[in-house]
Amino acid sequence: NIQEVKRMIKVGETLILEPKFAQHEEKYKCMVVEYDEGCVFIDYPVNIETGKISFLMDGTQLKVTYTDAENAVYIFESEVLGRLKANIPMVQLSCPTTDGFLKIQRRHFVRIGTVMDAAVHPENQEFTPFTTLTEDISAGGAALVVPKNTQIDLASKVYIWLVLPFKSGEIHYLRLKSEVIRLSEEKDGRMMLSVQFVDNAESDTQTLFRFIFEKQLERKKKELAQ
């Protein structure tokens, strides 16, 4: 019912929409503005890549994701039901009962070993920014190599800059607010920095999901080819 949906999605929540049968990968960002039985109303979605308002056809099948206040990611399936002209133009989306929401908590984020360019910047100039490489990454955090003689406190807040190259040729540059979780010395003498990503945009989290999923597919294909 409406009250259950309101507990799952708040007015003002940012949703990321992905058409399920689009010829090209498309993502749209929108905001929840109203509820009704079995549906939610959103403002007109904006294409994340172009920044332009988009008009989705009635009947368009969607995968919808959002991140709640506890940084848990929710996914549900939806369909464009129509448009409504009120104080602001709105789009009506179907909304499942609470059973139709799939919750992906941080502990379920897949961590994948991959070497990528990264940079680490302090929030308040506690240390000199440095460039480095990742050891592994998930949508919830990463492990990075720390150059020798770099001093970082465990309580530090940092920004991690990542360069994500996709097979399509796209390159995404992310700036992710992070908390230092652990500093450890590896058997080979390297210092490793483990961070958790916190309070970042839903679109950045979804880009990380997509990148990791693509890497997983690549590895499965290589394993099958051997």
VOGU-58678 format. One line per 3 residues: their letters; for each residue x negated, y negated, z negated of N, C-alpha, C, O. Coordinates in steps of 0.1 Angstrom, whole numbers, plus 5000, padded with zeros to 4 digits. Layout:
% VOGU-58678
a) X,Y,Z,X,Y,Z,X,Y,Z,X,Y,Z ~ ...
***
This chain:
% VOGU-58678
niq) 4992,5012,5000,5000,5000,5000,4991,4987,5000,4979,4988,5000 ~ 4998,4976,5000,4990,4963,5002,4981,4961,4990,4970,4957,4992 ~ 4985,4964,4978,4977,4962,4966,4964,4970,4966,4954,4965,4963
evk) 4965,4983,4971,4954,4991,4972,4944,4986,4983,4932,4985,4980 ~ 4949,4981,4994,4940,4975,5004,4934,4962,4999,4922,4960,5002 ~ 4941,4954,4991,4935,4942,4985,4923,4945,4976,4914,4937,4975
rmi) 4924,4957,4969,4913,4961,4961,4901,4965,4969,4889,4963,4965 ~ 4904,4970,4981,4893,4975,4990,4886,4963,4998,4874,4963,4999 ~ 4895,4954,5003,4890,4943,5011,4896,4930,5005,4908,4929,5003
kvg) 4887,4920,5003,4892,4907,4998,4894,4898,5009,4888,4899,5020 ~ 4903,4888,5007,4905,4877,5017,4891,4870,5017,4886,4867,5006 ~ 4886,4866,5028,4873,4860,5029,4862,4870,5032,4851,4865,5035
etl) 4865,4883,5031,4855,4893,5034,4851,4892,5049,4859,4891,5058 ~ 4838,4894,5052,4833,4894,5065,4833,4908,5070,4828,4918,5064 ~ 4840,4911,5082,4840,4924,5088,4832,4924,5101,4831,4914,5108
ile) 4825,4935,5104,4818,4937,5116,4826,4947,5125,4829,4958,5120 ~ 4830,4943,5137,4838,4951,5145,4830,4956,5157,4822,4949,5163 ~ 4831,4969,5159,4825,4976,5171,4835,4983,5179,4840,4993,5174
pkf) 4838,4979,5191,4847,4987,5200,4841,5001,5202,4830,5002,5205 ~ 4850,5011,5201,4845,5025,5201,4842,5029,5215,4834,5038,5217 ~ 4848,5024,5226,4847,5029,5239,4842,5018,5249,4845,5018,5261
aqh) 4834,5008,5244,4829,4998,5252,4817,5003,5261,4810,5012,5257 ~ 4816,4998,5273,4805,5002,5282,4791,4998,5276,4781,5005,5278 ~ 4791,4986,5270,4778,4981,5264,4781,4980,5249,4792,4977,5245
eek) 4770,4981,5242,4771,4979,5227,4775,4965,5224,4768,4955,5228 ~ 4786,4963,5217,4791,4950,5214,4794,4949,5199,4800,4959,5193 ~ 4791,4938,5192,4795,4937,5178,4801,4923,5176,4797,4913,5182
ykc) 4811,4923,5168,4818,4910,5165,4819,4908,5150,4820,4917,5143 ~ 4819,4895,5147,4820,4892,5132,4833,4884,5130,4836,4876,5139 ~ 4840,4887,5120,4853,4880,5117,4855,4880,5102,4847,4885,5094
mvv) 4866,4873,5098,4869,4872,5084,4883,4876,5081,4892,4872,5089 ~ 4886,4883,5070,4899,4886,5066,4906,4874,5061,4901,4867,5052 ~ 4918,4871,5066,4926,4859,5062,4940,4863,5056,4945,4854,5049
eyd) 4945,4875,5058,4958,4878,5053,4960,4893,5054,4953,4900,5061 ~ 4970,4898,5046,4974,4912,5046,4989,4914,5050,4997,4905,5049 ~ 4992,4926,5054,5006,4931,5055,5005,4946,5053,4995,4952,5053
egc) 5017,4952,5053,5017,4966,5051,5011,4973,5063,5015,4972,5074 ~ 5000,4981,5060,4993,4989,5070,4984,4981,5079,4980,4986,5090 ~ 4982,4968,5076,4973,4960,5085,4967,4949,5078,4971,4945,5067
vfi) 4956,4943,5084,4950,4931,5079,4950,4921,5091,4950,4925,5102 ~ 4950,4908,5088,4949,4898,5098,4935,4891,5096,4930,4888,5085 ~ 4928,4889,5108,4915,4883,5108,4915,4870,5116,4924,4869,5125
dyp) 4905,4862,5114,4904,4851,5124,4898,4856,5137,4894,4868,5137 ~ 4898,4848,5147,4893,4853,5160,4879,4857,5159,4870,4850,5154 ~ 4876,4870,5163,4862,4875,5162,4852,4867,5171,4855,4863,5182
vni) 4840,4867,5166,4829,4860,5173,4818,4870,5177,4814,4879,5169 ~ 4814,4870,5190,4804,4880,5194,4791,4876,5187,4786,4865,5189 ~ 4785,4886,5180,4773,4883,5172,4761,4879,5181,4753,4871,5178
etg) 4761,4885,5193,4749,4882,5202,4751,4868,5209,4741,4861,5210 ~ 4763,4865,5213,4764,4852,5221,4769,4841,5212,4767,4829,5216 ~ 4775,4844,5200,4781,4833,5192,4794,4828,5197,4798,4818,5192
kis) 4800,4834,5207,4812,4829,5213,4824,4837,5208,4823,4849,5205 ~ 4835,4830,5207,4848,4836,5203,4852,4846,5214,4851,4843,5226 ~ 4857,4858,5210,4860,4869,5219,4875,4872,5217,4881,4871,5207
flm) 4881,4877,5228,4895,4881,5228,4895,4896,5230,4893,4901,5242 ~ 4899,4904,5220,4900,4918,5221,4914,4922,5226,4924,4917,5220 ~ 4914,4931,5235,4927,4935,5241,4935,4943,5231,4929,4951,5222
dgt) 4949,4942,5231,4957,4950,5222,4954,4965,5225,4953,4969,5237 ~ 4953,4973,5215,4951,4987,5217,4936,4991,5216,4932,5003,5216 ~ 4927,4981,5215,4913,4983,5215,4910,4991,5202,4913,4987,5191
qlk) 4903,5003,5203,4899,5011,5192,4886,5005,5186,4877,5003,5193 ~ 4886,5004,5173,4874,4998,5166,4868,5006,5155,4876,5014,5148 ~ 4855,5005,5153,4849,5009,5140,4846,4996,5133,4840,4987,5138
vty) 4851,4996,5120,4849,4984,5112,4840,4987,5100,4842,4997,5093 ~ 4831,4978,5098,4822,4979,5086,4821,4966,5078,4823,4956,5084 ~ 4819,4968,5065,4817,4956,5057,4809,4960,5044,4809,4972,5041
tda) 4803,4950,5038,4795,4953,5025,4802,4946,5014,4805,4934,5015 ~ 4805,4953,5003,4812,4947,4992,4802,4940,4982,4790,4940,4985 ~ 4807,4934,4971,4799,4927,4962,4788,4935,4955,4778,4930,4951
ena) 4790,4949,4955,4780,4958,4949,4771,4963,4959,4763,4972,4957 ~ 4771,4957,4971,4762,4961,4982,4765,4976,4987,4756,4982,4993 ~ 4777,4981,4985,4781,4993,4991,4787,4990,5005,4794,4981,5006
vyi) 4784,4998,5014,4789,4996,5028,4801,5005,5030,4801,5017,5027 ~ 4812,5000,5035,4824,5007,5038,4826,5007,5053,4823,4998,5060 ~ 4831,5019,5058,4835,5020,5072,4849,5025,5073,4853,5034,5066
fes) 4857,5020,5083,4870,5025,5086,4873,5023,5100,4868,5014,5107 ~ 4883,5031,5105,4887,5030,5119,4899,5021,5120,4908,5021,5111 ~ 4900,5014,5131,4911,5005,5133,4915,5003,5147,4908,5009,5156
evl) 4925,4995,5150,4930,4992,5163,4936,4978,5163,4942,4974,5154 ~ 4934,4971,5175,4939,4958,5176,4954,4959,5179,4958,4966,5189 ~ 4963,4954,5170,4977,4955,5171,4984,4943,5178,4995,4944,5184
grl) 4977,4931,5178,4983,4920,5184,4977,4907,5179,4968,4907,5171 ~ 4984,4896,5183,4979,4882,5178,4991,4875,5171,5002,4878,5174 ~ 4987,4866,5163,4997,4858,5155,4993,4844,5155,4982,4841,5151
kan) 5002,4835,5158,4999,4821,5157,5005,4815,5144,5017,4814,5143 ~ 4997,4812,5134,5002,4806,5122,4994,4793,5120,4992,4786,5129 ~ 4990,4790,5107,4981,4778,5105,4968,4779,5113,4963,4769,5118
ipm) 4963,4792,5114,4952,4794,5123,4955,4806,5132,4963,4814,5128 ~ 4950,4807,5144,4952,4818,5152,4946,4831,5146,4935,4831,5141 ~ 4954,4842,5145,4949,4854,5139,4951,4866,5148,4959,4866,5157
vql) 4943,4876,5145,4944,4889,5152,4948,4899,5141,4943,4900,5130 ~ 4958,4908,5145,4963,4918,5136,4956,4931,5139,4956,4936,5150 ~ 4950,4937,5128,4943,4950,5129,4950,4960,5121,4955,4957,5110
scp) 4951,4973,5126,4956,4983,5117,4946,4986,5106,4934,4984,5108 ~ 4951,4990,5095,4943,4993,5083,4947,5006,5077,4959,5008,5074 ~ 4938,5015,5074,4942,5028,5068,4945,5026,5053,4943,5016,5047
ttd) 4951,5037,5048,4952,5038,5033,4938,5039,5027,4928,5041,5035 ~ 4937,5038,5014,4923,5039,5008,4916,5052,5012,4904,5052,5012 ~ 4923,5063,5015,4917,5075,5019,4909,5074,5032,4900,5081,5034
gfl) 4912,5064,5040,4906,5062,5053,4893,5053,5052,4887,5051,5062 ~ 4889,5049,5040,4877,5041,5039,4866,5051,5035,4867,5058,5025 ~ 4855,5050,5042,4843,5058,5039,4833,5049,5032,4829,5039,5038
kiq) 4829,5053,5020,4819,5045,5013,4805,5051,5014,4803,5063,5012 ~ 4796,5042,5018,4782,5047,5019,4774,5039,5009,4771,5027,5011 ~ 4770,5046,4998,4763,5039,4987,4748,5038,4991,4743,5046,4999
rrh) 4740,5030,4984,4726,5028,4987,4718,5041,4986,4709,5043,4993 ~ 4722,5050,4976,4714,5062,4974,4716,5071,4986,4708,5081,4988 ~ 4726,5069,4994,4729,5077,5006,4722,5071,5019,4722,5078,5029
fvr) 4715,5060,5018,4708,5054,5029,4697,5064,5033,4689,5068,5025 ~ 4697,5067,5046,4686,5076,5051,4673,5068,5052,4673,5057,5058 ~ 4663,5073,5046,4650,5067,5047,4641,5074,5058,4641,5087,5058
igt) 4636,5067,5067,4628,5073,5078,4614,5067,5078,4612,5055,5078 ~ 4604,5076,5080,4590,5072,5081,4588,5066,5094,4589,5072,5104 ~ 4584,5053,5095,4581,5046,5107,4572,5035,5105,4574,5027,5095
vmd) 4562,5033,5114,4553,5022,5112,4557,5010,5121,4559,5011,5133 ~ 4560,4998,5114,4564,4986,5121,4557,4974,5115,4553,4974,5104 ~ 4556,4964,5124,4551,4951,5119,4560,4945,5108,4572,4945,5110
aav) 4554,4939,5098,4562,4933,5087,4554,4922,5081,4541,4921,5083 ~ 4560,4913,5075,4554,4902,5067,4561,4901,5054,4573,4902,5053 ~ 4553,4898,5043,4559,4896,5030,4556,4882,5025,4545,4878,5024
hpe) 4567,4875,5021,4566,4861,5016,4572,4861,5002,4582,4867,5000 ~ 4565,4854,4993,4571,4852,4980,4583,4842,4980,4583,4834,4988 ~ 4592,4844,4970,4603,4834,4969,4598,4821,4964,4603,4810,4968
nqe) 4589,4822,4955,4584,4809,4948,4569,4807,4948,4564,4802,4938 ~ 4562,4811,4959,4548,4809,4960,4539,4815,4950,4529,4810,4946 ~ 4544,4827,4945,4536,4834,4934,4523,4840,4940,4513,4843,4933
ftp) 4523,4843,4953,4512,4849,4960,4511,4844,4974,4521,4838,4979 ~ 4500,4846,4981,4499,4842,4995,4506,4852,5004,4504,4864,5003 ~ 4514,4847,5013,4521,4856,5022,4511,4864,5030,4500,4860,5033
ftt) 4515,4876,5034,4506,4885,5041,4514,4893,5052,4526,4896,5050 ~ 4507,4897,5062,4513,4906,5072,4508,4920,5069,4497,4922,5064 ~ 4516,4930,5073,4513,4943,5070,4521,4953,5079,4527,4948,5089
lte) 4522,4966,5075,4529,4976,5082,4538,4983,5073,4535,4985,5061 ~ 4550,4987,5078,4558,4996,5069,4553,5010,5069,4547,5015,5079 ~ 4556,5017,5058,4554,5031,5057,4567,5039,5060,4567,5049,5067
dis) 4578,5034,5054,4591,5040,5057,4601,5029,5055,4598,5018,5049 ~ 4613,5031,5059,4624,5021,5058,4637,5028,5058,4639,5038,5064 ~ 4647,5021,5051,4661,5025,5051,4669,5012,5052,4663,5001,5052
agg) 4682,5013,5053,4690,5001,5053,4691,4995,5040,4696,4983,5038 ~ 4686,5002,5029,4686,4996,5016,4672,4991,5011,4672,4985,5000 ~ 4661,4995,5018,4648,4991,5013,4637,4996,5022,4640,5002,5032
aal) 4625,4994,5017,4613,4998,5025,4601,5000,5016,4600,4995,5005 ~ 4591,5007,5022,4578,5008,5015,4568,5002,5025,4568,5005,5037 ~ 4559,4994,5020,4549,4987,5028,4535,4988,5022,4534,4989,5010
vvp) 4526,4987,5031,4512,4987,5027,4508,4974,5022,4511,4964,5028 ~ 4501,4973,5010,4497,4961,5004,4481,4959,5007,4474,4968,5003 ~ 4477,4948,5012,4463,4945,5014,4456,4945,5001,4462,4941,4991
knt) 4443,4948,5001,4435,4948,4989,4435,4934,4983,4435,4924,4990 ~ 4434,4934,4969,4433,4921,4962,4445,4912,4963,4444,4900,4960 ~ 4456,4918,4966,4469,4911,4966,4476,4913,4953,4478,4925,4949
qid) 4480,4903,4946,4486,4904,4933,4501,4901,4934,4505,4890,4938 ~ 4509,4911,4931,4524,4910,4931,4529,4915,4918,4526,4926,4914 ~ 4538,4907,4912,4544,4912,4899,4556,4921,4902,4563,4919,4913
las) 4559,4930,4893,4570,4939,4895,4584,4931,4895,4593,4936,4902 ~ 4584,4920,4888,4597,4913,4888,4599,4903,4899,4608,4895,4900 ~ 4590,4903,4909,4590,4894,4920,4602,4895,4929,4607,4906,4932
kvy) 4607,4884,4934,4616,4883,4945,4608,4879,4957,4600,4870,4957 ~ 4610,4887,4968,4603,4884,4980,4612,4884,4992,4623,4888,4992 ~ 4607,4879,5003,4614,4880,5016,4605,4889,5026,4593,4886,5027
iwl) 4612,4899,5031,4605,4908,5041,4609,4904,5055,4621,4904,5058 ~ 4600,4901,5063,4602,4898,5077,4599,4911,5085,4588,4916,5084 ~ 4609,4916,5093,4607,4928,5100,4609,4925,5115,4618,4917,5119
vlp) 4602,4933,5123,4604,4932,5138,4609,4946,5142,4602,4956,5141 ~ 4622,4946,5147,4628,4959,5151,4629,4960,5166,4638,4953,5172 ~ 4621,4969,5172,4622,4971,5187,4632,4982,5190,4630,4993,5185
fks) 4642,4979,5198,4652,4989,5202,4648,4995,5216,4641,4988,5224 ~ 4653,5007,5219,4650,5013,5231,4656,5005,5243,4650,5005,5254 ~ 4666,4998,5241,4672,4990,5251,4663,4978,5256,4666,4971,5266
gei) 4653,4975,5248,4644,4964,5250,4647,4952,5241,4639,4943,5240 ~ 4659,4953,5234,4662,4943,5224,4651,4943,5213,4646,4953,5209 ~ 4648,4931,5208,4639,4930,5196,4647,4921,5186,4650,4909,5189
hyl) 4649,4926,5174,4655,4919,5164,4645,4915,5153,4637,4923,5149 ~ 4646,4902,5149,4637,4897,5138,4646,4895,5126,4655,4887,5126 ~ 4643,4902,5115,4651,4901,5103,4643,4895,5092,4632,4898,5090
rlk) 4650,4886,5084,4644,4881,5072,4653,4885,5060,4664,4881,5059 ~ 4648,4894,5052,4656,4901,5042,4651,4898,5028,4640,4900,5024 ~ 4660,4893,5020,4658,4890,5006,4656,4903,4999,4664,4912,5001
sev) 4646,4905,4991,4642,4918,4985,4638,4916,4971,4633,4906,4966 ~ 4639,4927,4963,4633,4928,4950,4622,4939,4950,4624,4949,4955 ~ 4611,4935,4943,4601,4945,4941,4605,4956,4931,4609,4953,4920
irl) 4604,4968,4935,4608,4979,4927,4596,4986,4921,4596,4990,4909 ~ 4586,4988,4929,4574,4996,4925,4562,4992,4932,4562,4989,4944 ~ 4550,4992,4925,4537,4991,4932,4530,5004,4928,4529,5007,4916
see) 4525,5012,4938,4518,5024,4934,4506,5026,4943,4505,5021,4954 ~ 4496,5034,4938,4484,5037,4945,4485,5051,4951,4488,5060,4944 ~ 4483,5052,4964,4484,5065,4971,4471,5073,4969,4461,5067,4964
kdg) 4472,5086,4973,4460,5094,4972,4448,5089,4980,4436,5091,4976 ~ 4451,5083,4991,4441,5077,5000,4435,5064,4995,4427,5058,5002 ~ 4440,5059,4984,4435,5046,4978,4443,5034,4982,4441,5023,4977
rmm) 4453,5036,4992,4461,5024,4996,4471,5021,4985,4476,5029,4978 ~ 4474,5008,4984,4484,5003,4975,4497,5002,4983,4497,4996,4994 ~ 4508,5007,4978,4521,5007,4984,4531,4998,4976,4532,4999,4964
lsv) 4539,4990,4983,4549,4982,4977,4563,4987,4981,4566,4988,4993 ~ 4571,4990,4972,4585,4995,4974,4594,4983,4971,4594,4978,4960 ~ 4603,4980,4980,4613,4969,4978,4627,4974,4980,4629,4984,4988
qfv) 4637,4968,4974,4651,4970,4977,4656,4957,4983,4654,4946,4978 ~ 4664,4958,4994,4670,4947,5000,4682,4943,4993,4690,4951,4989 ~ 4684,4930,4990,4695,4925,4982,4702,4913,4988,4695,4905,4994
dna) 4715,4912,4987,4723,4900,4991,4720,4896,5005,4719,4884,5008 ~ 4720,4905,5015,4717,4901,5028,4730,4902,5037,4740,4908,5033 ~ 4730,4896,5048,4741,4895,5057,4745,4909,5062,4737,4918,5064
esd) 4758,4911,5063,4763,4924,5068,4758,4928,5081,4754,4939,5084 ~ 4756,4918,5090,4751,4920,5103,4737,4925,5103,4733,4934,5111 ~ 4729,4920,5093,4715,4925,5092,4715,4940,5087,4707,4948,5092
tqt) 4723,4943,5078,4724,4957,5073,4728,4966,5084,4723,4977,5086 ~ 4738,4962,5092,4743,4970,5103,4732,4972,5114,4731,4982,5120 ~ 4724,4961,5116,4713,4962,5126,4702,4973,5121,4697,4980,5129
lfr) 4700,4973,5108,4691,4983,5102,4696,4997,5104,4689,5006,5108 ~ 4709,4998,5101,4716,5011,5103,4714,5016,5117,4710,5028,5120 ~ 4716,5007,5127,4715,5011,5141,4701,5015,5145,4699,5024,5152
fif) 4691,5007,5140,4677,5010,5143,4673,5024,5137,4667,5032,5144 ~ 4677,5027,5125,4673,5039,5118,4680,5051,5125,4674,5062,5128 ~ 4693,5049,5129,4700,5059,5136,4694,5062,5149,4692,5074,5153
ekq) 4689,5052,5156,4682,5054,5169,4669,5062,5167,4666,5071,5175 ~ 4662,5058,5157,4649,5065,5154,4652,5080,5151,4644,5089,5155 ~ 4663,5083,5143,4666,5097,5140,4669,5105,5153,4665,5116,5154
ler) 4677,5099,5162,4680,5105,5175,4667,5108,5183,4666,5119,5188 ~ 4658,5099,5183,4645,5100,5190,4638,5113,5185,4633,5121,5193 ~ 4637,5114,5172,4630,5125,5166,4637,5138,5168,4630,5148,5171
kkk) 4650,5138,5168,4657,5151,5170,4654,5155,5185,4652,5167,5187 ~ 4654,5146,5194,4652,5149,5208,4638,5155,5210,4636,5165,5217 ~ 4628,5149,5203,4614,5154,5204,4613,5168,5198,4606,5176,5203
ela) 4619,5170,5187,4619,5183,5180,4625,5194,5189,4620,5205,5190 ~ 4636,5190,5196,4643,5200,5205,4634,5203,5217,4635,5214,5223 ~ 4626,5193,5221,4618,5194,5233,4606,5203,5231,4600,5208,5240
q) 4602,5205,5218,4590,5212,5215,4592,5227,5217,4582,5235,5215
***
